[in-house]
Amino acid sequence: MTDGVQALTATNNPWRMVAALITGAVIGILGGLIGLGGAEFRLPLLITVFAFVALEAVIVNKAISIIVVASALVFRTKTIPVEILLQHWPIVVNLLAGSLIGAWVGADWASRLAATTLYRVIAVLLVLIALLLAFGHNPSVPTQPIAQGAA
């Protein structure tokens, strides 16, 4: 670990709070820009910059995400009214139900995995997310995704 990273991760360093505030703001802007809670940007920083071990980083990241996503929902309803979202309630309810079940199973798996395996799983998933975001749409037809589901 470099001296700069050691100093940043020291619990008594006030610059750690400044760094957390600044990176949090940048992550919030990026997450808000693409409609995500920022977890995909925050997780690598929690591990690399702030020296959290993988499982702790996942838990802290989830706790932050819950608050960020809940507050973002309030702001997003000014752009897309709730009435429009409710038109898609069957999809929303099923995605929510599946996500809750999946989160329960995933949290259980994460707590059972060896740390090195969890780091690898995180890395692979982040790469897959990046690839999907980079190539998961057809730029010539902005409203049509390349991969279409059953809907």
N, C-alpha and C positions, 0 to 999 in steps of 0.2 A: 504494500500500500504506500502511495507517495505521501510525502509530508503534508501536502495540501489536502489530500483526502483524509488523512488522519486528523488534521486540525478541524476539518469540516465536520467530521463524525464525532468529535469530542462533545460530550453532553454539556459541558460548561462553556462552550464557545457561542457567543452571541451571533456570530456570523452564520451559524447553522440555522438560526431562526430567520435571518435575512435571506439566506439561500432558499429555505423552504418557502418563504413568502413569494419570492421572485419566481421560482420554478412552478409554484402553485398557480400563480397568475398566468404564466405562459401556457401551462397545461390546461387551465380553464379556457383560455382563448382558443387553443387548438381544439379542445374537446367541444366547445360551443360552436366552433366553425363547422365541424363535421357531424354534429348531433350526437356525440358520445359523451360519456361522463369523464373522459380523460384517463381512465384506468390503464389503457394501453400505452399511454405516454408516462404515466406516473409510476407504474410497476418497475420498469428498468431503472428509473432514478432512485426509487426507494432502495433498490438492491445495490446499485453501483455508487451513487453519490452519497447516500445517507447510511450505507452499510447495514441495512436490515438483512437478516437471513431470509431465505425464500419464503418460508411459511409465515413468518411475522409480516413480511412485505405484502403477501397476499391478503392477510387479515386486515392490516391497516388500510390497504388499498380498497378493499371492499367497504370498510366502514366509511371512508371518505367518499367513495362513489355513491353510497346510499344518500348521503346528505346532498351531494352535488346534483345528482339526477333528480331528486325530489324538488329541489329549489329551481332547477332548470325547467322542469315541467310547468311551473307557474309562469315563467317568462315565455316559454314556447306557445302557451295557449293564446298569447296575444297575436302570434303569427298564424297559427292554425287553431281555429276554435274547437272546443271540446266536441261540439255537435258533429264536426267532420270526422274527428277521431272515432266517435261512437258509431258512425256508419260502418266501421270496420271492427266492431266489437267481437265477433266470433274469432277473428284472427288474433286480436289483442289478448283475449281471455285465454286462448289455447297457447299462445306464445308465453304468456305469464305463467300458466300452469306448468308447462314444460320447463320453463326456466327455473321455477322454484324447485321442482323435482331434481333437475340437473344440478342446480347449485348445492342442494343437500348431498347428492351423491359425490359431486366434485370436491366439496369441502371434506367429506369423509376420506376420499382417496388422497387428497393433498396432505391430510394429517397422518396418513399411513406410509407415504412415500419417503424414501431416503432423500436427504437434502439434495444430493447431486442429481438424482432423477428428477426431482421437482424443478431444479434449475433448467435442466434439459427440456422438460415439458413446457415450461414457460417460454424458453427461447424458440422452440418449434412453433408454438401457438402464435407468438408475436410475429414470426416470419410469415406464417400462413395468413394472418390478418393483414399484414402489409401487402402480400401478393394479391389477396382478394380486393383490397382497396385500390391497388394499382391497376389490376387487370379485370376486375369484376364488372366492368361496364363497357359499353360500346360508344366511344366518343362521337361517332358520326350520327348516332341517334341517342341524345342525352337522356331521354326518358325510358329507354329500353335496356334493362340489364342483360348481360350475356347469359347468365345462368338464371333460368326462370323456374319457379317451383310450380306446384299443382294449382295455385290460385289463379 
